Amino acid sequence: MEYKRFGNTVIARLDIGDEITAALKQVAEAEGIRLAAVSGIGACRNTEVGVFDPEKGGYNKFFYEDFCEITSLSGTFTTMDGKHYSHLHITLAAGDGRILGGHLFGSEIALTGEIVIKIIDGEVNRVFNPGIGINQITF
């Protein structure tokens, strides 16, 4: 992975074998990013996503081993208990044209990843909301 910061924007290139969530956490911590919007495209494999099930209070997880195009990676960087917190969603195009996606738990870059991080001047925290079962933004 390589990245460069331009004012309040970071452009990152993820390379073959880079794990997306770990690479982005590394950038956020190295740059002291406390609040940002994240977007990206690229190609990946070995991707774990989830869809939240409010009735069970957890994620139904799915694993896709095959090569997929990242048609959209989007989300936020915030903090929880003073530490970095990523909330990322991904949409993938499979080789047969199926569209897959959900909450991103992990994925390995298969060709390249082009990520834009728009840093926001400020900080918001997350706290667990037991009424809905998720870590929710608080101001």
C-alpha positions in Angstrom: 0.0 0.0 0.0 1.0 3.5 -0.7 -0.8 6.7 0.1 -0.4 10.5 -0.1 -2.2 13.2 1.8 -3.3 16.4 0.0 -4.7 18.8 2.6 -7.8 17.1 4.0 -7.8 14.3 1.4 -5.9 11.1 1.4 -5.5 9.0 -1.8 -4.4 5.4 -1.1 -3.4 2.7 -3.5 -3.8 -0.8 -2.1 -1.8 -3.5 -3.8 -2.3 -7.3 -4.4 -2.6 -9.1 -1.0 -3.3 -6.0 1.1 -6.3 -6.5 3.4 -8.6 -3.6 3.0 -9.8 -2.9 6.6 -6.3 -3.3 8.1 -4.7 -1.1 5.4 -7.2 1.7 6.0 -6.9 1.5 9.7 -3.1 1.8 9.3 -3.6 5.0 7.2 -6.1 6.5 9.7 -3.8 5.8 12.7 -0.7 7.1 10.9 -2.4 10.3 9.8 -4.3 10.8 13.1 -7.7 10.7 11.3 -10.6 10.9 13.8 -13.5 11.6 11.4 -13.7 10.9 7.6 -15.8 9.7 4.7 -14.3 6.8 2.7 -14.9 5.7 -0.9 -13.2 3.4 -3.3 -13.1 1.0 -6.2 -10.8 -1.9 -7.3 -10.8 -5.7 -7.3 -10.7 -8.2 -4.5 -11.1 -11.8 -3.4 -11.5 -13.6 -0.1 -14.2 -11.2 1.0 -16.3 -11.5 4.2 -19.5 -9.4 4.3 -22.5 -9.3 6.6 -26.1 -8.2 6.6 -27.4 -7.1 10.0 -30.3 -9.1 11.3 -32.1 -7.0 14.0 -34.1 -10.0 15.2 -31.0 -12.0 16.2 -29.0 -8.9 17.1 -26.0 -9.8 14.9 -24.8 -10.3 11.3 -25.5 -13.0 8.8 -22.1 -13.4 7.3 -21.1 -14.5 3.8 -17.7 -15.3 2.4 -16.8 -14.9 -1.3 -13.5 -16.5 -2.3 -13.6 -15.6 -6.0 -12.3 -12.6 -7.7 -14.7 -9.7 -7.8 -14.7 -6.1 -8.9 -15.3 -3.5 -6.2 -18.0 -1.4 -7.7 -18.4 0.7 -4.5 -16.6 0.9 -1.2 -18.1 3.5 1.2 -18.2 4.3 4.8 -16.9 6.4 7.7 -14.0 6.6 10.1 -15.1 7.7 13.6 -13.9 6.7 17.1 -15.2 4.5 19.8 -13.7 4.6 23.3 -11.0 6.9 21.9 -9.9 4.4 19.3 -10.2 4.2 15.5 -13.5 2.8 14.3 -14.2 1.9 10.7 -17.7 1.4 9.4 -17.4 0.2 5.8 -19.8 -1.3 3.2 -18.8 -2.9 -0.1 -20.6 -3.7 -3.3 -19.0 -6.3 -5.6 -19.6 -7.5 -9.1 -18.9 -11.3 -9.5 -17.6 -12.8 -12.7 -21.1 -13.9 -13.7 -22.5 -10.4 -13.2 -24.1 -11.0 -9.8 -24.0 -8.1 -7.4 -22.9 -9.0 -3.9 -22.3 -6.8 -0.8 -22.9 -5.7 2.7 -21.0 -4.6 5.8 -17.3 -5.3 5.1 -15.5 -7.5 7.6 -12.5 -8.2 5.5 -11.2 -8.5 2.0 -7.9 -9.0 0.1 -7.0 -6.9 -2.8 -6.7 -9.0 -6.0 -5.4 -6.3 -8.4 -5.5 -2.8 -7.0 -7.6 -0.7 -4.7 -8.1 3.1 -5.2 -9.3 4.6 -2.0 -10.3 8.3 -1.3 -10.4 9.4 2.4 -12.1 12.8 2.9 -11.0 14.0 6.3 -13.6 16.0 8.3 -12.4 18.5 10.9 -13.9 17.2 14.1 -14.6 14.0 16.0 -17.7 11.9 16.7 -17.8 8.9 18.9 -19.8 5.7 18.9 -21.6 4.0 21.7 -23.4 0.7 21.8 -27.2 1.2 21.6 -28.8 -1.9 23.2 -32.2 -0.9 21.8 -31.1 -1.5 18.2 -28.0 -3.6 18.8 -25.4 -1.5 17.0 -22.6 0.9 17.7 -24.3 4.2 17.0 -22.8 7.6 16.3 -23.2 10.1 19.2 -22.4 13.8 19.3 
